[in-house]
């Protein structure tokens, strides 16, 4: 029996249909457009879920979102990138689809997918780091996510790296996301070159093709990311860093500057292996599908 999954991000809503054999049947993507307001984003999520459920003849769904989430209650406590506060996402999607719905955090779900089926499946202790529109991390131990309290934890993108810097959507200033997220890179490149509409993927390509401005923008982001990850490595000593999101999708070669910058900062700490996520920027969506499969199996066994 098929399940559907949605990963709701600040730029896109990624969807997929997963068969009982673990093979992806369909992939889809919609623009989130959060500037329309939180209710409009929710409406797009409901419409997208209904479209997938109909096409995929699904019996269960999984949906994952960014920010602070309450997995038990099925609500988005605070998803600043979407404008959601206290949004009972799971119940509304379940009512709209008339099927059971699993709910969770996008990056923790991505870590689960990489632990079960992806780049971290042979590792006991690794950190999954998603670098895209937002930046967050999930600490995986023995194949399980180590959760924070009250739906939080892992919000790497909201560590302050530029005190008094640019205003972040979380309300703080100088957060890592204002410097090293995909949106931050695109904004800085646009400001320096007057080019508009150049996304992170194209920016990485331009950097690799010799664009001096793109190289400088990417290099600055890699240095700040490395400094932040050096703190994480000091605290948790992971044997592996799995990089997802748009940076992870840019290819293993794109991670070389990050590896080098991180290695320069470590002294007594063991240098972890740094690998791209097996599912690229769809780790969260795959994780949502696995959550839906788990929910379906639990229901069948009850």
Secondary structure as UniProt FT lines:
FT   STRAND          2..8
FT   STRAND          12..18
FT   TURN            20..21
FT   STRAND          24..31
FT   HELIX           34..36
FT   HELIX           38..56
FT   STRAND          58..65
FT   STRAND          68..70
FT   TURN            71..74
FT   STRAND          75..79
FT   TURN            80..83
FT   STRAND          84..87
FT   HELIX           89..97
FT   STRAND          100..105
FT   HELIX           106..116
FT   TURN            119..122
FT   STRAND          125..131
FT   STRAND          135..141
FT   TURN            142..143
FT   STRAND          144..145
FT   HELIX           149..151
FT   HELIX           156..158
FT   TURN            163..164
FT   TURN            169..170
FT   HELIX           177..180
FT   HELIX           182..193
FT   HELIX           200..208
FT   TURN            209..210
FT   HELIX           212..236
FT   STRAND          240..244
FT   HELIX           245..249
FT   HELIX           252..255
FT   HELIX           256..265
FT   STRAND          273..276
FT   TURN            278..279
FT   HELIX           280..282
FT   HELIX           283..301
//
